[in-house]
Amino acid sequence: MPQQTLAQKQKTAGILEKFRTAASDTGSPEVQVALITNRINELTEHLRGNRKDFSTQRGLLNLVGQRRRLLSYLKDTDLQRYQTLIGKLELRK
């Protein structure tokens, strides 16, 4: 796994700060979905310029599936948190 740059660490810290539910929260579904969404957006931009990068495309599809499963779990357990999250991330209409 490649090392994160300082800018990536700061961006990750910002996402954690915005979406965490407690002071030491790093693993709640909201934080996980936000981090995965950030990664999906980065890979989407990469694929716009590198259309034949099929290994990245496969990784992107895996991340989309993982995010979908987490969102499904959150929707089943707490609908209000789910709606708040998709509103913040602008994932759906």
N, CA, C and O atoms as CSV, one atom per row, in Angstrom:
chain,resi,resn,atom,element,x,y,z
A,1,MET,N,N,0.841,-1.174,0.000
A,1,MET,CA,C,0.000,0.000,0.000
A,1,MET,C,C,0.889,1.240,0.000
A,1,MET,O,O,1.795,1.346,0.827
A,2,PRO,N,N,0.645,2.182,-0.913
A,2,PRO,CA,C,1.491,3.367,-0.991
A,2,PRO,C,C,1.286,4.293,0.200
A,2,PRO,O,O,0.226,4.304,0.827
A,3,GLN,N,N,2.322,5.067,0.495
A,3,GLN,CA,C,2.262,6.025,1.591
A,3,GLN,C,C,1.365,7.197,1.204
A,3,GLN,O,O,1.341,7.616,0.047
A,4,GLN,N,N,0.628,7.721,2.184
A,4,GLN,CA,C,-0.211,8.879,1.940
A,4,GLN,C,C,0.633,10.149,1.976
A,4,GLN,O,O,1.560,10.274,2.775
A,5,THR,N,N,0.297,11.075,1.104
A,5,THR,CA,C,0.962,12.369,1.147
A,5,THR,C,C,0.334,13.217,2.250
A,5,THR,O,O,-0.707,12.862,2.803
A,6,LEU,N,N,0.964,14.315,2.554
A,6,LEU,CA,C,0.458,15.199,3.598
A,6,LEU,C,C,-0.923,15.743,3.227
A,6,LEU,O,O,-1.795,15.860,4.088
A,7,ALA,N,N,-1.124,16.074,1.956
A,7,ALA,CA,C,-2.421,16.598,1.514
A,7,ALA,C,C,-3.519,15.552,1.686
A,7,ALA,O,O,-4.634,15.879,2.094
A,8,GLN,N,N,-3.203,14.290,1.374
A,8,GLN,CA,C,-4.190,13.225,1.538
A,8,GLN,C,C,-4.528,13.012,3.007
A,8,GLN,O,O,-5.686,12.782,3.353
A,9,LYS,N,N,-3.520,13.087,3.870
A,9,LYS,CA,C,-3.763,12.928,5.303
A,9,LYS,C,C,-4.645,14.046,5.832
A,9,LYS,O,O,-5.533,13.805,6.650
A,10,GLN,N,N,-4.405,15.266,5.371
A,10,GLN,CA,C,-5.217,16.397,5.810
A,10,GLN,C,C,-6.654,16.268,5.319
A,10,GLN,O,O,-7.595,16.596,6.042
A,11,LYS,N,N,-6.819,15.791,4.096
A,11,LYS,CA,C,-8.156,15.611,3.544
A,11,LYS,C,C,-8.905,14.532,4.322
A,11,LYS,O,O,-10.088,14.687,4.625
A,12,THR,N,N,-8.210,13.434,4.645
A,12,THR,CA,C,-8.801,12.361,5.434
A,12,THR,C,C,-9.177,12.860,6.824
A,12,THR,O,O,-10.248,12.529,7.333
A,13,ALA,N,N,-8.311,13.646,7.434
A,13,ALA,CA,C,-8.599,14.198,8.763
A,13,ALA,C,C,-9.816,15.117,8.711
A,13,ALA,O,O,-10.629,15.123,9.635
A,14,GLY,N,N,-9.943,15.884,7.644
A,14,GLY,CA,C,-11.101,16.752,7.481
A,14,GLY,C,C,-12.391,15.970,7.352
A,14,GLY,O,O,-13.419,16.349,7.913
A,15,ILE,N,N,-12.332,14.874,6.608
A,15,ILE,CA,C,-13.510,14.018,6.447
A,15,ILE,C,C,-13.880,13.388,7.784
A,15,ILE,O,O,-15.055,13.338,8.151
A,16,LEU,N,N,-12.874,12.908,8.510
A,16,LEU,CA,C,-13.133,12.325,9.834
A,16,LEU,C,C,-13.785,13.346,10.754
A,16,LEU,O,O,-14.739,13.032,11.466
A,17,GLU,N,N,-13.269,14.567,10.735
A,17,GLU,CA,C,-13.801,15.625,11.603
A,17,GLU,C,C,-15.256,15.939,11.264
A,17,GLU,O,O,-16.068,16.187,12.155
A,18,LYS,N,N,-15.576,15.926,9.989
A,18,LYS,CA,C,-16.918,16.302,9.556
A,18,LYS,C,C,-17.963,15.219,9.824
A,18,LYS,O,O,-19.109,15.538,10.141
A,19,PHE,N,N,-17.587,13.943,9.701
A,19,PHE,CA,C,-18.577,12.879,9.724
A,19,PHE,C,C,-18.568,12.010,10.977
A,19,PHE,O,O,-19.457,11.174,11.135
A,20,ARG,N,N,-17.609,12.175,11.861
A,20,ARG,CA,C,-17.576,11.297,13.027
A,20,ARG,C,C,-18.690,11.645,14.003
A,20,ARG,O,O,-19.161,12.781,14.062
A,21,THR,N,N,-19.099,10.629,14.773
A,21,THR,CA,C,-20.203,10.801,15.706
A,21,THR,C,C,-19.712,10.977,17.135
A,21,THR,O,O,-20.477,11.418,17.993
A,22,ALA,N,N,-18.456,10.644,17.413
A,22,ALA,CA,C,-17.861,10.822,18.737
A,22,ALA,C,C,-16.422,11.282,18.548
A,22,ALA,O,O,-15.901,11.262,17.433
A,23,ALA,N,N,-15.785,11.694,19.629
A,23,ALA,CA,C,-14.436,12.251,19.543
A,23,ALA,C,C,-13.417,11.272,18.971
A,23,ALA,O,O,-12.524,11.676,18.227
A,24,SER,N,N,-13.537,10.004,19.307
A,24,SER,CA,C,-12.551,9.020,18.846
A,24,SER,C,C,-13.119,8.113,17.755
A,24,SER,O,O,-12.603,7.018,17.530
A,25,ASP,N,N,-14.162,8.554,17.085
A,25,ASP,CA,C,-14.847,7.728,16.093
A,25,ASP,C,C,-14.091,7.709,14.773
A,25,ASP,O,O,-13.875,8.753,14.157
A,26,THR,N,N,-13.693,6.521,14.344
A,26,THR,CA,C,-13.090,6.380,13.018
A,26,THR,C,C,-13.723,5.243,12.229
A,26,THR,O,O,-13.379,5.037,11.065
A,27,GLY,N,N,-14.640,4.505,12.838
A,27,GLY,CA,C,-15.160,3.329,12.170
A,27,GLY,C,C,-16.659,3.281,12.013
A,27,GLY,O,O,-17.196,2.251,11.605
A,28,SER,N,N,-17.358,4.361,12.323
A,28,SER,CA,C,-18.809,4.350,12.161
A,28,SER,C,C,-19.149,4.273,10.674
A,28,SER,O,O,-18.333,4.648,9.832
A,29,PRO,N,N,-20.338,3.795,10.351
A,29,PRO,CA,C,-20.708,3.702,8.934
A,29,PRO,C,C,-20.633,5.048,8.208
A,29,PRO,O,O,-20.274,5.100,7.031
A,30,GLU,N,N,-20.969,6.134,8.905
A,30,GLU,CA,C,-20.919,7.446,8.272
A,30,GLU,C,C,-19.501,7.798,7.839
A,30,GLU,O,O,-19.286,8.279,6.726
A,31,VAL,N,N,-18.541,7.560,8.716
A,31,VAL,CA,C,-17.141,7.867,8.402
A,31,VAL,C,C,-16.649,6.964,7.276
A,31,VAL,O,O,-15.985,7.429,6.350
A,32,GLN,N,N,-16.972,5.683,7.352
A,32,GLN,CA,C,-16.528,4.755,6.314
A,32,GLN,C,C,-17.089,5.139,4.951
A,32,GLN,O,O,-16.358,5.147,3.961
A,33,VAL,N,N,-18.381,5.458,4.890
A,33,VAL,CA,C,-19.007,5.829,3.620
A,33,VAL,C,C,-18.391,7.119,3.086
A,33,VAL,O,O,-18.159,7.235,1.883
A,34,ALA,N,N,-18.123,8.084,3.955
A,34,ALA,CA,C,-17.528,9.340,3.521
A,34,ALA,C,C,-16.128,9.120,2.952
A,34,ALA,O,O,-15.782,9.698,1.922
A,35,LEU,N,N,-15.322,8.290,3.614
A,35,LEU,CA,C,-13.972,8.020,3.117
A,35,LEU,C,C,-14.015,7.256,1.793
A,35,LEU,O,O,-13.236,7.539,0.883
A,36,ILE,N,N,-14.922,6.292,1.691
A,36,ILE,CA,C,-15.050,5.531,0.441
A,36,ILE,C,C,-15.527,6.440,-0.682
A,36,ILE,O,O,-15.053,6.331,-1.813
A,37,THR,N,N,-16.463,7.337,-0.378
A,37,THR,CA,C,-16.961,8.270,-1.394
A,37,THR,C,C,-15.839,9.172,-1.894
A,37,THR,O,O,-15.745,9.445,-3.090
A,38,ASN,N,N,-15.002,9.627,-0.994
A,38,ASN,CA,C,-13.852,10.444,-1.387
A,38,ASN,C,C,-12.944,9.659,-2.328
A,38,ASN,O,O,-12.506,10.184,-3.352
A,39,ARG,N,N,-12.663,8.424,-1.991
A,39,ARG,CA,C,-11.802,7.574,-2.832
A,39,ARG,C,C,-12.452,7.307,-4.191
A,39,ARG,O,O,-11.769,7.304,-5.215
A,40,ILE,N,N,-13.766,7.084,-4.202
A,40,ILE,CA,C,-14.496,6.858,-5.456
A,40,ILE,C,C,-14.375,8.084,-6.352
A,40,ILE,O,O,-14.155,7.956,-7.556
A,41,ASN,N,N,-14.518,9.264,-5.771
A,41,ASN,CA,C,-14.405,10.492,-6.563
A,41,ASN,C,C,-13.003,10.655,-7.149
A,41,ASN,O,O,-12.851,11.085,-8.292
A,42,GLU,N,N,-11.977,10.309,-6.362
A,42,GLU,CA,C,-10.599,10.393,-6.863
A,42,GLU,C,C,-10.370,9.407,-8.009
A,42,GLU,O,O,-9.753,9.757,-9.014
A,43,LEU,N,N,-10.862,8.182,-7.862
A,43,LEU,CA,C,-10.670,7.180,-8.911
A,43,LEU,C,C,-11.462,7.522,-10.159
A,43,LEU,O,O,-11.015,7.241,-11.271
A,44,THR,N,N,-12.632,8.125,-9.993
A,44,THR,CA,C,-13.430,8.539,-11.142
A,44,THR,C,C,-12.678,9.580,-11.960
A,44,THR,O,O,-12.660,9.520,-13.190
A,45,GLU,N,N,-12.059,10.534,-11.272
A,45,GLU,CA,C,-11.255,11.546,-11.974
A,45,GLU,C,C,-10.079,10.892,-12.694
A,45,GLU,O,O,-9.772,11.253,-13.830
A,46,HIS,N,N,-9.422,9.937,-12.048
A,46,HIS,CA,C,-8.300,9.236,-12.666
A,46,HIS,C,C,-8.746,8.517,-13.934
A,46,HIS,O,O,-8.050,8.549,-14.949
A,47,LEU,N,N,-9.904,7.870,-13.873
A,47,LEU,CA,C,-10.372,7.092,-15.011
A,47,LEU,C,C,-10.845,7.968,-16.171
A,47,LEU,O,O,-10.908,7.501,-17.308
A,48,ARG,N,N,-11.175,9.217,-15.901
A,48,ARG,CA,C,-11.541,10.119,-17.002
A,48,ARG,C,C,-10.358,10.334,-17.939
A,48,ARG,O,O,-10.541,10.492,-19.146
A,49,GLY,N,N,-9.154,10.341,-17.393
A,49,GLY,CA,C,-7.969,10.539,-18.218
A,49,GLY,C,C,-7.278,9.253,-18.623
A,49,GLY,O,O,-6.434,9.258,-19.519
A,50,ASN,N,N,-7.625,8.149,-17.971
A,50,ASN,CA,C,-6.982,6.857,-18.239
A,50,ASN,C,C,-8.057,5.799,-18.468
A,50,ASN,O,O,-8.268,4.919,-17.634
A,51,ARG,N,N,-8.721,5.898,-19.592
A,51,ARG,CA,C,-9.890,5.064,-19.866
A,51,ARG,C,C,-9.591,3.565,-19.911
A,51,ARG,O,O,-10.482,2.752,-19.665
A,52,LYS,N,N,-8.365,3.197,-20.218
A,52,LYS,CA,C,-8.048,1.774,-20.359
A,52,LYS,C,C,-7.393,1.177,-19.124
A,52,LYS,O,O,-6.829,0.086,-19.194
A,53,ASP,N,N,-7.458,1.870,-17.999
A,53,ASP,CA,C,-6.894,1.370,-16.748
A,53,ASP,C,C,-7.924,0.456,-16.088
A,53,ASP,O,O,-8.678,0.876,-15.210
A,54,PHE,N,N,-7.939,-0.793,-16.525
A,54,PHE,CA,C,-8.994,-1.709,-16.110
A,54,PHE,C,C,-8.837,-2.189,-14.673
A,54,PHE,O,O,-9.834,-2.509,-14.026
A,55,SER,N,N,-7.623,-2.246,-14.162
A,55,SER,CA,C,-7.447,-2.656,-12.769
A,55,SER,C,C,-8.004,-1.586,-11.824
A,55,SER,O,O,-8.590,-1.916,-10.794
A,56,THR,N,N,-7.826,-0.328,-12.164
A,56,THR,CA,C,-8.413,0.747,-11.366
A,56,THR,C,C,-9.931,0.717,-11.488
A,56,THR,O,O,-10.646,0.981,-10.521
A,57,GLN,N,N,-10.410,0.399,-12.664
A,57,GLN,CA,C,-11.859,0.319,-12.870
A,57,GLN,C,C,-12.460,-0.784,-11.998
A,57,GLN,O,O,-13.536,-0.620,-11.422
A,58,ARG,N,N,-11.756,-1.897,-11.911
A,58,ARG,CA,C,-12.236,-2.996,-11.072
A,58,ARG,C,C,-12.229,-2.585,-9.596
A,58,ARG,O,O,-13.169,-2.887,-8.862
A,59,GLY,N,N,-11.174,-1.900,-9.167
A,59,GLY,CA,C,-11.113,-1.422,-7.795
A,59,GLY,C,C,-12.229,-0.430,-7.494
A,59,GLY,O,O,-12.806,-0.443,-6.407
A,60,LEU,N,N,-12.527,0.429,-8.462
A,60,LEU,CA,C,-13.622,1.385,-8.303
A,60,LEU,C,C,-14.952,0.667,-8.112
A,60,LEU,O,O,-15.743,1.039,-7.245
A,61,LEU,N,N,-15.197,-0.349,-8.908
A,61,LEU,CA,C,-16.450,-1.100,-8.777
A,61,LEU,C,C,-16.538,-1.808,-7.429
A,61,LEU,O,O,-17.622,-1.911,-6.854
A,62,ASN,N,N,-15.409,-2.297,-6.921
A,62,ASN,CA,C,-15.402,-2.909,-5.587
A,62,ASN,C,C,-15.760,-1.889,-4.519
A,62,ASN,O,O,-16.527,-2.190,-3.605
A,63,LEU,N,N,-15.211,-0.684,-4.628
A,63,LEU,CA,C,-15.511,0.365,-3.662
A,63,LEU,C,C,-16.977,0.784,-3.726
A,63,LEU,O,O,-17.599,1.032,-2.693
A,64,VAL,N,N,-17.528,0.864,-4.933
A,64,VAL,CA,C,-18.939,1.227,-5.083
A,64,VAL,C,C,-19.819,0.173,-4.413
A,64,VAL,O,O,-20.800,0.513,-3.751
A,65,GLY,N,N,-19.473,-1.107,-4.581
A,65,GLY,CA,C,-20.231,-2.175,-3.935
A,65,GLY,C,C,-20.110,-2.123,-2.421
A,65,GLY,O,O,-21.089,-2.343,-1.708
A,66,GLN,N,N,-18.919,-1.836,-1.932
A,66,GLN,CA,C,-18.705,-1.740,-0.486
A,66,GLN,C,C,-19.513,-0.579,0.099
A,66,GLN,O,O,-20.131,-0.709,1.156
A,67,ARG,N,N,-19.499,0.550,-0.599
A,67,ARG,CA,C,-20.282,1.701,-0.131
A,67,ARG,C,C,-21.769,1.381,-0.149
A,67,ARG,O,O,-22.500,1.764,0.765
A,68,ARG,N,N,-22.217,0.684,-1.181
A,68,ARG,CA,C,-23.633,0.314,-1.282
A,68,ARG,C,C,-24.054,-0.575,-0.122
A,68,ARG,O,O,-25.137,-0.402,0.437
A,69,ARG,N,N,-23.197,-1.529,0.242
A,69,ARG,CA,C,-23.502,-2.420,1.367
A,69,ARG,C,C,-23.557,-1.651,2.680
A,69,ARG,O,O,-24.447,-1.882,3.498
A,70,LEU,N,N,-22.608,-0.734,2.887
A,70,LEU,CA,C,-22.627,0.067,4.110
A,70,LEU,C,C,-23.863,0.956,4.176
A,70,LEU,O,O,-24.466,1.096,5.239
A,71,LEU,N,N,-24.246,1.556,3.055
A,71,LEU,CA,C,-25.437,2.393,3.033
A,71,LEU,C,C,-26.693,1.567,3.278
A,71,LEU,O,O,-27.620,2.022,3.949
A,72,SER,N,N,-26.723,0.373,2.744
A,72,SER,CA,C,-27.864,-0.510,2.969
A,72,SER,C,C,-27.975,-0.873,4.450
A,72,SER,O,O,-29.071,-0.890,5.010
A,73,TYR,N,N,-26.841,-1.160,5.077
A,73,TYR,CA,C,-26.825,-1.470,6.508
A,73,TYR,C,C,-27.331,-0.277,7.316
A,73,TYR,O,O,-28.150,-0.437,8.221
A,74,LEU,N,N,-26.850,0.897,6.991
A,74,LEU,CA,C,-27.243,2.094,7.725
A,74,LEU,C,C,-28.725,2.389,7.533
A,74,LEU,O,O,-29.406,2.801,8.473
A,75,LYS,N,N,-29.224,2.180,6.319
A,75,LYS,CA,C,-30.638,2.405,6.035
A,75,LYS,C,C,-31.511,1.454,6.844
A,75,LYS,O,O,-32.570,1.845,7.334
A,76,ASP,N,N,-31.071,0.208,6.985
A,76,ASP,CA,C,-31.843,-0.785,7.733
A,76,ASP,C,C,-31.813,-0.535,9.235
A,76,ASP,O,O,-32.790,-0.822,9.927
A,77,THR,N,N,-30.702,-0.003,9.751
A,77,THR,CA,C,-30.567,0.164,11.195
A,77,THR,C,C,-31.052,1.521,11.687
A,77,THR,O,O,-31.662,1.597,12.753
A,78,ASP,N,N,-30.797,2.594,10.942
A,78,ASP,CA,C,-31.180,3.928,11.398
A,78,ASP,C,C,-31.452,4.816,10.185
A,78,ASP,O,O,-30.526,5.381,9.604
A,79,LEU,N,N,-32.711,4.934,9.812
A,79,LEU,CA,C,-33.100,5.648,8.602
A,79,LEU,C,C,-32.739,7.125,8.674
A,79,LEU,O,O,-32.346,7.709,7.664
A,80,GLN,N,N,-32.865,7.740,9.843
A,80,GLN,CA,C,-32.556,9.167,9.984
A,80,GLN,C,C,-31.075,9.446,9.721
A,80,GLN,O,O,-30.744,10.396,9.012
A,81,ARG,N,N,-30.182,8.626,10.285
A,81,ARG,CA,C,-28.746,8.789,10.036
A,81,ARG,C,C,-28.431,8.587,8.561
A,81,ARG,O,O,-27.597,9.299,8.001
A,82,TYR,N,N,-29.093,7.621,7.926
A,82,TYR,CA,C,-28.908,7.346,6.500
A,82,TYR,C,C,-29.286,8.570,5.666
A,82,TYR,O,O,-28.528,8.989,4.791
A,83,GLN,N,N,-30.464,9.141,5.941
A,83,GLN,CA,C,-30.927,10.288,5.165
A,83,GLN,C,C,-30.031,11.503,5.373
A,83,GLN,O,O,-29.766,12.254,4.434
A,84,THR,N,N,-29.570,11.690,6.596
A,84,THR,CA,C,-28.647,12.787,6.877
A,84,THR,C,C,-27.346,12.616,6.097
A,84,THR,O,O,-26.828,13.571,5.519
A,85,LEU,N,N,-26.831,11.405,6.085
A,85,LEU,CA,C,-25.566,11.124,5.394
A,85,LEU,C,C,-25.666,11.333,3.896
A,85,LEU,O,O,-24.805,11.987,3.308
A,86,ILE,N,N,-26.696,10.792,3.268
A,86,ILE,CA,C,-26.795,10.959,1.806
A,86,ILE,C,C,-27.056,12.420,1.454
A,86,ILE,O,O,-26.702,12.863,0.362
A,87,GLY,N,N,-27.670,13.174,2.365
A,87,GLY,CA,C,-27.843,14.606,2.140
A,87,GLY,C,C,-26.516,15.342,2.189
A,87,GLY,O,O,-26.246,16.202,1.351
A,88,LYS,N,N,-25.677,15.001,3.181
A,88,LYS,CA,C,-24.365,15.645,3.310
A,88,LYS,C,C,-23.456,15.310,2.127
A,88,LYS,O,O,-22.738,16.171,1.620
A,89,LEU,N,N,-23.497,14.055,1.698
A,89,LEU,CA,C,-22.605,13.611,0.616
A,89,LEU,C,C,-23.189,13.858,-0.773
A,89,LEU,O,O,-22.502,13.687,-1.780
A,90,GLU,N,N,-24.456,14.261,-0.823
A,90,GLU,CA,C,-25.142,14.510,-2.098
A,90,GLU,C,C,-25.082,13.289,-3.006
A,90,GLU,O,O,-24.718,13.390,-4.178
A,91,LEU,N,N,-25.446,12.127,-2.447
A,91,LEU,CA,C,-25.357,10.879,-3.203
A,91,LEU,C,C,-26.603,10.609,-4.038
A,91,LEU,O,O,-26.519,9.994,-5.101
A,92,ARG,N,N,-27.746,11.061,-3.564
A,92,ARG,CA,C,-28.976,10.794,-4.284
A,92,ARG,C,C,-29.754,12.085,-4.445
A,92,ARG,O,O,-29.383,13.130,-3.911
A,93,LYS,N,N,-30.844,11.988,-5.195
A,93,LYS,CA,C,-31.667,13.171,-5.481
A,93,LYS,C,C,-32.243,13.782,-4.226
A,93,LYS,O,O,-32.956,14.782,-4.297
